[in-house]
Amino acid sequence: MDQIASSIKNLIDFVSALAERYQISAICPFLDTCRAAASRRDLNIAVLGRFKAGKSTFLNSLIGRNILPVGVIPVTSVVTEIAAGPTDLLKVRFADADEVSAPVEELQSYVSEAENPKNRKNVLTATVYVSEVSRWHGVRFVDTPGLESAFAHNTEASLAWAPNVDIALVAIGVDPPLTQQDIQLITKLKHYTPRIAILLTKVDILAEADFPELLHFVRTQIAEIFGPEIPVFPFSIRAEYKTLREQFQRQFLEEVASDLATQRAAILTRKLETLLSESEAYLRLTLRSSELLDSERVELLQKASAEKEMVADTKLGIQLAARNAVGKTRSNIEKALAPYEVEVRNELIRAFEAENATFPKSFAGMLEAFDKWLKANLSNRLLERSGIKRNEFAQPLVDVQRQYRQVLQRFRDRLSEQTEALYGVPLRTTEPDIHPEPPKVPDVKIGRAFDHNWELLSPVIPMFVLRRAVLKRFRRKIADETFKNFSRLSTQWNDIIAAAILQLQREAEKRIDDLLTTVERLTSSPQLNIEQIKGDLRQLNELSNELRNGG
């Protein structure tokens, strides 16, 4: 295992050196993804597949109770993890890096399409801790949103999470038993893990005579396309199919849990092989260009000039998406905060009526006490409401992040097709997600109750004469300060979210520039040392062989 760890480190270090030597900045995000994978110690078994394939039902059956929401329409909208814990607990991580703990019974309010449509609460992951999965030590299960449903964001969430998969269970219902989309999903997952199994669900709806025929069909098709290494496990939650459930646990789950170290090494090897193949593609593109005659290179670069127009169009789309999101931000925040202004004002008035009798009797003392009281009470309520709505405020940021992921992947795919057509070298890579800086809660500062030093009149004006007027003035000041500070809070949040959107726009444009610049640099630099490139390619192959052979 030490040799494997050493091979992994050597490969990551070498690819990092290549990225720097040839300025292949486009590969750096995926390189970071692989580094993160190498640092994980437990393994996740992710259940992926079409919507209504029975993924959540399967996991509930595995746990032994109904924890994950299920229904007759697409239900799951958020990636949900199930891990071992001494007591039931739900931890929810949001896109802004905030985290909350809650009872497991509240899971549906965070992960279901009905209670969190389009993931408007901006949940990154929800982790359920239960004791029932502790028998599979070091393993956590992952429920993913269904593919191909009417909710496109569910498909996006699952595919974006796919590079993180360690062990994949592809749930395929018997109606229909195998589609082209299932094949494409398995093909994609093979880039990230060598351990994939098919869970053939809902076999209880088949006639007894049809079951062997369908099982043979699926196993034969999978074997013809992918080879014999992907097993197929028929499954049903009905009592009379207990033998199938026991067979799955014995032949798959127990085997996985019995040797986690070996499993983990194989999974890291596969992820790094994908990283290596993508690095190799860039080097081969460099080599191919370096071997061309100057006249050939000029001709190809002229043919590739259409990329400039493609870049301009893509960047314009990114800029328009950012502008549209920023334009929605202020109204979105004001709409979210609007119901709270009257509520907070009335709360403060009631609290003031209950507490003003405790203020000092002198005029100056009353002013100072009221200032402190209003600042503390209004600040606390503003911060509380701001915290409740922060994910709603950030919705335009989340929306534009999703758009950028699609735009960048399409750009990457088109550029790959272009390099393959011109140089015979495709650059098929996965676009890692962009993670913006989490929006910070703004400071809340309340001004003085009175703008002038009225307390200077305190020695010459009897308090009993002024008290009623002063209290009336305080009540009016509560309403004024509540209105003013809600408006100020909206402005602060608008500035924060707008800045995050623009930062996201800059990062998206930078990725486009990095990718195109990398390709242009590699295809237009005849001065690159051909023997150096060939040597680096040989070393990549050597490291790959070393990795596959266990060091």
C-alpha positions as CSV (number, residue, x, y, z in Angstrom):
1,M,0.0,0.0,0.0
2,D,2.9,2.3,0.7
3,Q,4.1,1.8,-2.9
4,I,0.6,2.6,-4.2
5,A,0.5,5.8,-2.1
6,S,4.0,6.7,-3.5
7,S,2.8,6.1,-7.1
8,I,-0.2,8.3,-6.5
9,K,1.9,11.1,-5.1
10,N,4.5,10.8,-7.9
11,L,1.8,10.9,-10.6
12,I,0.1,14.0,-9.1
13,D,3.4,15.8,-8.7
14,F,4.5,14.9,-12.2
15,V,1.2,16.1,-13.8
16,S,1.5,19.3,-11.7
17,A,5.0,19.8,-13.1
18,L,3.8,19.2,-16.6
19,A,1.0,21.7,-16.2
20,E,3.5,24.2,-15.2
21,R,6.2,23.3,-17.8
22,Y,3.8,23.5,-20.7
23,Q,1.4,26.0,-19.1
24,I,-1.5,23.6,-19.3
25,S,-3.7,25.7,-17.0
26,A,-6.8,24.1,-18.4
27,I,-6.1,20.8,-16.5
28,C,-5.6,22.4,-13.1
29,P,-9.2,22.2,-11.9
30,F,-9.4,18.5,-12.5
31,L,-6.0,18.1,-11.0
32,D,-7.3,19.7,-7.8
33,T,-10.3,17.3,-7.9
34,C,-7.9,14.3,-7.9
35,R,-5.9,15.8,-5.1
36,A,-9.1,16.0,-3.0
37,A,-10.0,12.4,-3.9
38,A,-6.5,11.2,-2.7
39,S,-7.1,12.8,0.7
40,R,-10.3,10.9,1.4
41,R,-10.2,7.9,3.7
42,D,-13.7,6.5,3.6
43,L,-15.5,5.2,0.5
44,N,-18.9,6.3,-0.8
45,I,-21.2,3.9,-2.6
46,A,-23.3,6.1,-4.8
47,V,-26.7,5.0,-6.2
48,L,-27.3,6.7,-9.6
49,G,-29.8,6.2,-12.4
50,R,-33.0,7.4,-14.0
51,F,-35.7,9.0,-11.9
52,K,-38.2,6.5,-10.4
53,A,-35.7,3.7,-10.8
54,G,-36.1,2.9,-7.0
55,K,-32.9,4.4,-5.7
56,S,-34.3,5.9,-2.5
57,T,-36.5,2.9,-2.0
58,F,-33.5,0.6,-2.2
59,L,-31.6,2.6,0.3
60,N,-34.5,2.7,2.7
61,S,-34.7,-1.0,2.4
62,L,-31.0,-1.3,3.2
63,I,-31.3,0.9,6.3
64,G,-34.4,-0.9,7.4
65,R,-36.7,2.1,7.7
66,N,-38.1,4.9,5.6
67,I,-35.7,7.8,6.0
68,L,-35.3,9.0,2.4
69,P,-38.4,10.6,0.8
70,V,-40.1,8.5,-1.9
71,G,-43.1,9.2,-4.1
72,V,-44.9,8.7,-7.4
73,I,-43.2,11.8,-9.0
74,P,-39.4,12.7,-9.0
75,V,-38.6,13.3,-5.4
76,T,-34.9,13.7,-4.6
77,S,-33.4,17.1,-5.6
78,V,-30.2,17.1,-3.5
79,V,-27.3,14.6,-3.1
80,T,-28.0,12.8,0.2
81,E,-25.3,10.9,2.1
82,I,-26.1,8.1,4.7
83,A,-23.3,7.4,7.1
84,A,-22.8,5.5,10.4
85,G,-23.4,7.3,13.6
86,P,-24.3,6.4,17.2
87,T,-27.6,8.3,17.1
88,D,-29.9,9.7,14.4
89,L,-28.7,13.1,13.2
90,L,-29.1,15.2,10.1
91,K,-26.3,17.6,9.0
92,V,-27.0,19.9,6.1
93,R,-24.3,21.8,4.2
94,F,-25.2,24.8,2.1
95,A,-23.5,26.3,-0.9
96,D,-22.3,29.2,1.2
97,A,-20.4,26.8,3.5
98,D,-22.9,27.2,6.3
99,E,-24.0,24.0,8.1
100,V,-26.9,23.2,10.3
101,S,-27.9,20.1,12.4
102,A,-31.5,18.9,12.6
103,P,-33.6,15.9,13.4
104,V,-33.5,13.2,10.7
105,E,-37.3,13.7,10.3
106,E,-36.6,17.1,8.7
107,L,-34.6,15.6,5.8
108,Q,-37.5,15.9,3.3
109,S,-37.6,19.7,3.8
110,Y,-34.1,20.0,2.5
111,V,-33.8,17.3,-0.2
112,S,-37.2,16.8,-1.7
113,E,-38.4,18.5,-4.9
114,A,-41.7,19.3,-3.2
115,E,-40.3,21.2,-0.2
116,N,-37.1,22.4,-1.8
117,P,-37.9,23.0,-5.5
118,K,-34.9,23.4,-7.8
119,N,-32.9,23.3,-4.6
120,R,-33.8,26.9,-3.8
121,K,-32.4,26.5,-0.3
122,N,-29.0,26.0,-1.9
123,V,-28.2,22.8,-0.1
124,L,-24.9,21.3,-1.2
125,T,-25.2,18.0,0.6
126,A,-27.4,16.5,3.3
127,T,-25.8,13.8,5.5
128,V,-27.9,11.4,7.6
129,Y,-26.2,9.6,10.4
130,V,-27.9,6.4,11.5
131,S,-26.6,3.3,13.4
132,E,-28.0,0.8,10.9
133,V,-25.2,1.2,8.4
134,S,-22.4,0.8,11.0
135,R,-22.0,-2.8,10.0
136,W,-20.3,-1.6,6.8
137,H,-17.5,0.3,8.5
138,G,-15.8,2.9,6.5
139,V,-18.6,3.1,3.9
140,R,-21.2,5.7,3.3
141,F,-24.1,5.5,0.9
142,V,-25.1,8.3,-1.4
143,D,-28.6,8.9,-2.9
144,T,-28.5,11.1,-6.0
145,P,-31.2,13.0,-7.9
146,G,-32.8,11.0,-10.7
147,L,-31.7,11.5,-14.3
148,E,-33.9,12.4,-17.3
149,S,-36.8,13.7,-15.2
150,A,-38.8,16.8,-16.0
151,F,-36.5,18.7,-13.6
152,A,-33.3,19.3,-15.6
153,H,-31.5,20.6,-12.5
154,N,-31.7,17.1,-11.0
155,T,-29.8,15.6,-13.9
156,E,-27.2,18.4,-13.6
157,A,-26.7,17.8,-9.9
158,S,-26.1,14.1,-10.4
159,L,-23.7,14.4,-13.3
160,A,-21.8,17.2,-11.6
161,W,-21.3,15.0,-8.6
162,A,-20.3,12.0,-10.6
163,P,-16.5,12.6,-10.5
164,N,-16.7,12.2,-6.7
165,V,-18.1,8.6,-6.9
166,D,-16.0,5.8,-5.4
167,I,-18.2,2.8,-6.0
168,A,-21.2,3.1,-8.3
169,L,-24.5,1.3,-8.1
170,V,-26.5,2.1,-11.3
171,A,-30.2,1.5,-10.6
172,I,-32.1,0.3,-13.7
173,G,-35.8,-0.5,-13.5
174,V,-37.2,-3.3,-15.5
175,D,-39.5,-0.9,-17.3
176,P,-37.6,-0.4,-19.6
177,P,-34.7,-2.7,-18.6
178,L,-31.8,-0.9,-20.3
179,T,-31.6,2.3,-22.3
180,Q,-29.0,4.2,-24.2
181,Q,-28.9,6.8,-21.4
182,D,-28.1,4.0,-18.9
183,I,-25.2,3.0,-21.2
184,Q,-23.9,6.6,-21.4
185,L,-24.1,6.9,-17.6
186,I,-22.0,3.7,-17.0
187,T,-19.5,4.9,-19.7
188,K,-19.1,8.2,-17.8
189,L,-18.8,6.5,-14.4
190,K,-16.0,4.2,-15.7
191,H,-13.8,7.3,-16.0
192,Y,-14.0,7.7,-12.2
193,T,-14.3,4.2,-10.7
194,P,-13.5,0.6,-11.6
195,R,-16.2,-0.7,-9.3
196,I,-19.6,-0.5,-10.9
197,A,-22.6,-2.8,-10.4
198,I,-26.1,-2.8,-11.9
199,L,-29.0,-2.9,-9.5
200,L,-32.0,-4.3,-11.5
201,T,-34.9,-2.9,-9.5
202,K,-38.6,-3.6,-9.4
203,V,-38.3,-7.2,-10.6
204,D,-41.4,-8.1,-8.6
205,I,-43.6,-6.5,-11.4
206,L,-42.4,-9.2,-13.8
207,A,-44.2,-12.4,-14.5
208,E,-42.3,-15.4,-13.0
209,A,-41.6,-16.8,-16.4
210,D,-40.2,-13.5,-17.7
211,F,-37.7,-12.9,-14.9
212,P,-34.9,-15.3,-16.2
213,E,-35.2,-14.0,-19.7
214,L,-34.9,-10.3,-18.7
215,L,-32.1,-11.0,-16.4
216,H,-30.2,-12.9,-19.1
217,F,-30.8,-10.0,-21.5
218,V,-29.4,-7.3,-19.2
219,R,-26.4,-9.4,-18.2
220,T,-25.6,-10.2,-21.8
221,Q,-25.9,-6.6,-23.0
222,I,-23.8,-5.3,-20.2
223,A,-21.1,-7.9,-20.8
224,E,-21.0,-7.3,-24.5
225,I,-20.5,-3.5,-24.0
226,F,-18.4,-3.4,-20.9
227,G,-17.0,-6.8,-20.3
228,P,-17.7,-9.3,-17.5
229,E,-16.5,-7.0,-14.6
230,I,-19.9,-5.3,-14.1
231,P,-22.2,-7.6,-12.1
232,V,-26.0,-7.4,-12.3
233,F,-28.1,-7.8,-9.1
234,P,-31.8,-8.2,-9.4
235,F,-33.6,-6.6,-6.5
236,S,-37.0,-6.0,-4.9
237,I,-38.1,-4.8,-1.5
238,R,-41.0,-7.3,-1.3
239,A,-40.8,-9.9,1.4
240,E,-40.8,-12.9,-1.0
241,Y,-37.6,-11.6,-2.6
242,K,-35.5,-11.7,0.6
243,T,-33.1,-14.1,-1.0
244,L,-32.2,-11.5,-3.7
245,R,-31.5,-8.9,-1.0
246,E,-29.3,-11.3,1.0
247,Q,-27.4,-12.2,-2.2
248,F,-26.7,-8.6,-3.0
249,Q,-25.4,-7.9,0.5
250,R,-23.3,-11.0,0.6
251,Q,-21.8,-10.7,-2.9
252,F,-21.4,-6.9,-3.1
253,L,-21.6,-5.0,0.1
254,E,-19.8,-7.4,2.3
255,E,-17.1,-7.9,-0.3
256,V,-16.6,-4.1,-0.6
257,A,-16.4,-3.7,3.2
258,S,-14.0,-6.6,3.7
259,D,-11.1,-4.9,2.1
260,L,-11.5,-1.1,1.9
261,A,-7.8,-0.4,1.5
262,T,-7.6,-2.3,-1.7
263,Q,-10.8,-0.9,-3.0
264,R,-9.7,2.6,-2.3
265,A,-6.3,2.1,-4.0
266,A,-8.1,0.8,-7.2
267,I,-10.5,3.7,-7.2
268,L,-7.8,6.3,-6.8
269,T,-5.9,4.5,-9.6
270,R,-8.9,4.9,-12.0
271,K,-9.4,8.6,-11.2
272,L,-5.7,9.2,-11.7
273,E,-5.7,7.2,-15.0
274,T,-8.3,9.6,-16.2
275,L,-6.2,12.5,-15.2
276,L,-3.2,11.0,-16.9
277,S,-5.1,10.3,-20.1
278,E,-6.3,13.9,-20.3
279,S,-2.8,15.1,-19.6
280,E,-1.5,12.8,-22.3
281,A,-4.0,14.3,-24.8
282,Y,-2.6,17.8,-24.3
283,L,1.0,16.5,-24.7
284,R,0.1,14.6,-27.9
285,L,-1.5,17.8,-29.2
286,T,1.7,19.6,-28.4
287,L,3.8,16.9,-30.1
288,R,1.6,16.8,-33.2
289,S,1.9,20.6,-33.6
290,S,5.6,20.6,-33.0
291,E,6.2,18.0,-35.7
292,L,4.3,20.1,-38.3
293,L,6.1,22.2,-40.9
294,D,5.6,25.9,-40.5
295,S,3.4,26.1,-43.6
296,E,1.2,23.2,-42.3
297,R,0.9,24.9,-38.9
298,V,-0.2,28.2,-40.4
299,E,-2.8,26.5,-42.5
300,L,-4.3,24.7,-39.5
301,L,-4.2,27.8,-37.4
302,Q,-6.2,29.6,-40.1
303,K,-8.8,26.8,-40.1
304,A,-9.0,27.1,-36.3
305,S,-9.6,30.9,-36.4
306,A,-13.4,30.2,-36.1
307,E,-12.6,29.4,-32.4
308,K,-12.2,33.2,-31.8
309,E,-15.8,33.8,-32.8
310,M,-16.9,30.9,-30.7
311,V,-15.0,32.3,-27.7
312,A,-16.6,35.8,-28.2
313,D,-20.1,34.3,-28.4
314,T,-19.5,32.1,-25.3
315,K,-18.2,35.0,-23.3
316,L,-21.1,37.2,-24.3
317,G,-23.4,34.5,-23.1
318,I,-21.6,34.4,-19.8
319,Q,-21.7,38.2,-19.4
320,L,-25.4,38.4,-20.2
321,A,-26.1,35.6,-17.7
322,A,-24.2,37.6,-15.0
323,R,-26.0,40.8,-16.0
324,N,-29.4,39.2,-15.8
325,A,-28.6,37.6,-12.4
326,V,-27.3,40.9,-11.0
327,G,-30.4,42.6,-12.3
328,K,-32.6,40.2,-10.4
329,T,-30.7,40.3,-7.1
330,R,-32.0,43.5,-5.6
331,S,-35.7,42.7,-6.2
332,N,-35.1,39.2,-5.1
333,I,-33.7,40.4,-1.7
334,E,-36.3,43.0,-1.2
335,K,-39.1,40.5,-1.9
336,A,-37.6,38.1,0.6
337,L,-37.2,40.8,3.3
338,A,-40.5,42.6,2.7
339,P,-42.7,40.5,5.0
340,Y,-40.2,41.0,7.9
341,E,-40.2,44.8,8.1
342,V,-43.7,45.2,9.6
343,E,-43.1,42.1,11.7
344,V,-39.8,43.4,13.2
345,R,-41.3,46.9,13.7
346,N,-44.2,45.5,15.7
347,E,-41.9,43.3,17.7
348,L,-39.8,46.3,18.7
349,I,-42.8,48.4,19.6
350,R,-44.1,45.7,21.9
351,A,-40.7,45.2,23.4
352,F,-40.3,48.9,23.9
353,E,-43.7,49.3,25.6
354,A,-42.7,46.5,28.0
355,E,-39.2,47.9,28.8
356,N,-39.3,51.7,28.6
357,A,-40.3,52.0,32.2
358,T,-36.9,50.6,33.1
359,F,-35.1,53.5,31.3
360,P,-33.4,56.1,33.5
361,K,-35.5,59.1,34.6
362,S,-33.2,61.8,33.3
363,F,-33.5,63.0,29.7
364,A,-29.8,62.3,28.9
365,G,-30.1,58.9,30.5
366,M,-33.2,58.0,28.6
367,L,-31.6,59.0,25.3
368,E,-28.5,56.9,26.0
369,A,-30.5,53.9,27.2
370,F,-32.8,54.0,24.2
371,D,-29.9,54.2,21.7
372,K,-28.3,51.1,23.2
373,W,-31.6,49.3,23.4
374,L,-32.6,50.0,19.8
375,K,-29.2,49.1,18.4
376,A,-29.1,45.8,20.3
377,N,-32.7,44.8,19.6
378,L,-32.9,45.9,15.9
379,S,-29.5,44.5,15.1
380,N,-30.4,41.1,16.6
381,R,-33.6,40.9,14.6
382,L,-32.0,42.0,11.4
383,L,-29.2,39.5,11.7
384,E,-31.8,36.8,12.6
385,R,-33.9,37.5,9.5
386,S,-30.8,37.9,7.4
387,G,-29.6,34.5,8.4
388,I,-32.9,32.9,7.7
389,K,-33.0,34.3,4.1
390,R,-29.4,34.2,3.1
391,N,-29.8,31.2,0.9
392,E,-32.8,32.8,-0.8
393,F,-30.7,36.0,-1.3
394,A,-28.0,33.9,-3.0
395,Q,-30.4,32.2,-5.5
396,P,-29.3,34.3,-8.5
397,L,-25.7,33.3,-7.7
398,V,-26.7,29.6,-7.7
399,D,-28.6,29.9,-10.9
400,V,-25.8,31.6,-12.8
401,Q,-23.3,28.9,-11.4
402,R,-25.5,26.2,-12.9
403,Q,-25.7,28.1,-16.3
404,Y,-21.9,28.5,-16.3
405,R,-21.3,24.8,-15.7
406,Q,-23.4,24.0,-18.8
407,V,-21.8,26.7,-21.0
408,L,-18.2,25.7,-20.1
409,Q,-18.8,22.0,-20.7
410,R,-20.3,22.8,-24.1
411,F,-17.4,25.0,-25.0
412,R,-14.9,22.3,-23.9
413,D,-16.7,19.7,-26.0
414,R,-16.7,21.9,-29.1
415,L,-13.1,22.7,-28.7
416,S,-12.3,19.0,-28.3
417,E,-14.2,18.2,-31.6
418,Q,-12.2,21.0,-33.3
419,T,-8.8,19.7,-32.2
420,E,-9.7,16.2,-33.2
421,A,-10.8,17.4,-36.7
422,L,-7.6,19.4,-37.2
423,Y,-5.0,17.4,-35.3
424,G,-6.5,14.0,-34.8
425,V,-6.3,14.5,-31.0
426,P,-9.5,14.9,-29.0
427,L,-9.5,16.7,-25.6
428,R,-12.4,15.0,-23.9
429,T,-12.4,16.3,-20.3
430,T,-14.9,17.0,-17.7
431,E,-15.5,20.6,-16.6
432,P,-15.2,20.8,-12.8
433,D,-17.7,23.0,-11.1
434,I,-16.9,26.6,-10.1
435,H,-17.3,27.3,-6.4
436,P,-17.7,31.0,-5.6
437,E,-16.7,32.5,-2.4
438,P,-19.5,32.0,0.1
439,P,-21.5,35.3,0.6
440,K,-20.8,36.8,4.0
441,V,-23.5,38.2,6.2
442,P,-23.2,42.0,6.2
443,D,-22.5,44.1,9.3
444,V,-25.6,45.6,10.9
445,K,-25.0,49.1,12.4
446,I,-27.8,51.3,13.8
447,G,-27.4,55.0,14.0
448,R,-28.2,57.3,17.0
449,A,-31.9,57.9,17.9
450,F,-31.4,61.7,17.7
451,D,-29.1,63.6,15.5
452,H,-28.4,66.4,17.8
453,N,-27.2,66.7,21.4
454,W,-30.6,67.1,22.9
455,E,-29.2,65.8,26.2
456,L,-27.7,69.2,26.7
457,L,-31.2,70.5,27.5
458,S,-31.7,67.9,30.2
459,P,-30.7,70.2,33.1
460,V,-33.2,73.0,32.2
461,I,-36.2,71.0,31.1
462,P,-38.2,68.9,33.7
463,M,-38.4,65.3,32.6
464,F,-42.1,64.9,33.7
465,V,-42.9,67.6,31.0
466,L,-41.1,65.8,28.2
467,R,-41.6,62.1,29.0
468,R,-44.8,61.6,26.9
469,A,-43.4,63.5,24.0
470,V,-40.0,61.7,24.2
471,L,-41.7,58.3,24.3
472,K,-43.8,59.2,21.3
473,R,-40.6,60.3,19.5
474,F,-39.0,57.0,20.4
475,R,-41.9,55.0,18.9
476,R,-41.6,57.0,15.7
477,K,-37.8,56.5,15.7
478,I,-38.3,52.7,15.9
479,A,-40.4,52.8,12.8
480,D,-38.0,55.1,10.9
481,E,-34.9,53.1,11.9
482,T,-36.5,49.8,11.0
483,F,-37.4,51.1,7.5
484,K,-34.0,52.7,7.0
485,N,-32.0,49.6,8.1
486,F,-34.1,47.1,6.2
487,S,-33.3,49.2,3.1
488,R,-29.7,49.4,4.1
489,L,-29.6,45.6,4.6
490,S,-31.0,45.1,1.1
491,T,-28.3,47.3,-0.3
492,Q,-25.6,45.5,1.5
493,W,-26.8,42.0,0.5
494,N,-27.2,43.2,-3.1
495,D,-23.6,44.4,-3.2
496,I,-22.4,41.2,-1.7
497,I,-24.3,38.9,-4.1
498,A,-23.6,41.0,-7.1
499,A,-19.8,41.0,-6.3
500,A,-20.0,37.2,-6.0
501,I,-21.7,36.9,-9.3
502,L,-19.1,39.1,-11.0
503,Q,-16.3,37.0,-9.4
504,L,-18.0,33.9,-10.8
505,Q,-18.2,35.6,-14.3
506,R,-14.5,36.4,-14.1
507,E,-13.6,32.8,-13.2
508,A,-15.8,31.4,-16.0
509,E,-14.1,33.7,-18.5
510,K,-10.7,32.8,-17.1
511,R,-11.4,29.1,-17.6
512,I,-12.3,29.7,-21.3
513,D,-9.2,31.8,-21.8
514,D,-7.0,29.2,-20.0
515,L,-8.4,26.4,-22.1
516,L,-8.1,28.2,-25.4
517,T,-4.7,29.7,-24.5
518,T,-3.5,26.3,-23.6
519,V,-4.5,24.8,-26.9
520,E,-3.2,27.8,-28.9
521,R,0.1,27.7,-27.1
522,L,0.5,24.0,-27.6
523,T,-0.4,24.2,-31.3
524,S,1.6,27.3,-32.3
525,S,4.9,26.9,-30.5
526,P,7.4,25.2,-32.9
527,Q,10.3,26.0,-30.5
528,L,9.1,23.3,-28.1
529,N,11.6,20.5,-27.7
530,I,10.1,17.4,-29.4
531,E,12.4,15.0,-27.6
532,Q,11.4,16.6,-24.3
533,I,7.7,16.1,-25.1
534,K,8.3,12.5,-26.1
535,G,10.3,11.9,-22.9
536,D,7.4,13.3,-20.8
537,L,4.9,11.1,-22.7
538,R,7.1,8.1,-21.9
539,Q,7.3,9.0,-18.2
540,L,3.5,9.4,-18.1
541,N,3.1,6.0,-19.5
542,E,5.7,4.6,-17.0
543,L,3.8,6.2,-14.1
544,S,0.6,4.9,-15.4
545,N,1.9,1.3,-15.7
546,E,3.4,1.6,-12.2
547,L,0.1,2.7,-10.9
548,R,-1.8,-0.1,-12.6
549,N,0.7,-2.7,-11.4
550,G,0.4,-1.5,-7.7
551,G,3.7,0.3,-7.5
